[in-house]
């Protein structure tokens, strides 16, 4: 399934840095790698726990940036994560999934040695 991924400028900067570091040219590809690797940790509290889930400014200031194709199983897992943590409420599933992916991108930036892309 395709969604429009809503990100903030800081997330785009992190994605650009990761693309350079891992020699990946596609935003979609690096995001998919981050999501897959983060979910493979099977440690949601480490990634989405209370100190990480809090918005670092402008929670609702993210804008649709690009489309991303997400496997149905990964979509369900991201939706489950969103529902299990006390995130701010969003109007659409697309925004909820985007919030969860933004948390993963933040995690990858803050804990680069905890994840394999």
C-alpha positions in Angstrom: 0.0 0.0 0.0 1.2 3.5 -0.8 1.0 6.4 1.7 2.2 10.0 1.6 4.8 10.2 4.2 4.6 13.4 6.3 8.0 14.6 7.6 9.5 17.6 9.1 12.6 19.3 7.7 14.8 17.7 10.5 13.7 14.2 9.3 14.5 15.1 5.7 18.0 16.1 6.9 18.5 12.9 8.8 17.3 10.9 5.7 19.8 12.8 3.5 22.6 12.0 6.0 21.7 8.3 6.1 21.5 8.1 2.3 25.1 9.5 2.1 26.3 7.2 4.9 24.8 4.0 3.3 25.2 5.0 -0.3 21.4 4.9 -1.0 19.9 7.3 -3.5 16.2 6.9 -2.7 14.4 8.5 0.2 11.9 5.7 0.1 14.5 3.0 0.2 16.4 4.4 3.2 13.1 4.9 5.1 12.1 1.3 4.4 15.4 0.1 5.6 15.1 2.1 8.8 11.6 0.8 9.5 12.5 -2.8 8.8 15.6 -2.7 11.0 13.8 -0.9 13.8 10.9 -3.4 13.8 13.4 -6.3 13.7 14.7 -5.2 17.1 11.4 -6.3 18.7 12.0 -3.7 21.4 9.3 -1.1 20.9 9.8 0.5 24.3 13.4 1.3 23.4 12.3 3.0 20.2 8.9 4.5 21.1 9.2 4.8 24.9 8.0 7.9 26.7 11.2 9.9 26.4 11.2 9.3 22.6 7.5 9.6 21.8 7.3 13.2 23.0 7.2 15.7 20.1 10.3 17.8 19.8 8.4 20.8 18.5 5.8 21.4 15.9 4.1 18.0 16.2 1.6 18.9 13.6 4.0 20.9 11.4 5.0 17.9 9.2 4.2 18.0 5.6 3.6 15.3 3.0 7.1 14.8 1.4 7.0 11.7 -0.8 5.0 8.5 -1.4 6.3 5.3 0.1 5.1 1.7 -0.6 4.6 -0.1 2.7 4.1 -3.9 3.0 0.7 -4.7 4.5 2.3 -6.5 7.5 4.6 -3.6 8.2 1.7 -1.2 7.9 -0.3 -3.2 10.5 2.8 -3.3 12.8 3.3 0.4 12.6 -0.5 1.0 13.2 -0.2 -1.3 16.3 2.8 0.6 17.6 0.8 3.9 17.2 -2.1 2.5 19.1 0.1 1.1 21.9 1.8 4.4 22.7 0.4 7.7 23.9 1.0 9.6 20.7 -0.9 12.8 19.9 -4.1 12.1 17.9 -4.1 12.6 14.2 -6.9 12.7 11.7 -5.9 10.0 9.3 -4.1 6.6 9.4 -1.5 8.1 7.0 -0.6 10.7 9.6 -0.5 8.1 12.3 1.9 5.9 10.3 3.9 9.0 9.5 4.2 9.8 13.2 5.4 6.3 13.9 8.0 6.5 11.1 9.2 9.9 12.3 9.9 8.3 15.7 11.9 5.5 14.0 13.9 8.1 12.1 14.6 10.0 15.3 15.7 6.7 16.9 18.0 5.9 14.1 19.5 9.4 14.4 19.9 9.2 18.2 21.0 5.5 18.5 22.9 4.7 15.3 24.7 1.8 16.8 21.5 0.1 17.8 20.3 -0.5 14.3 21.5 -2.1 11.1 20.5 -0.5 7.9 
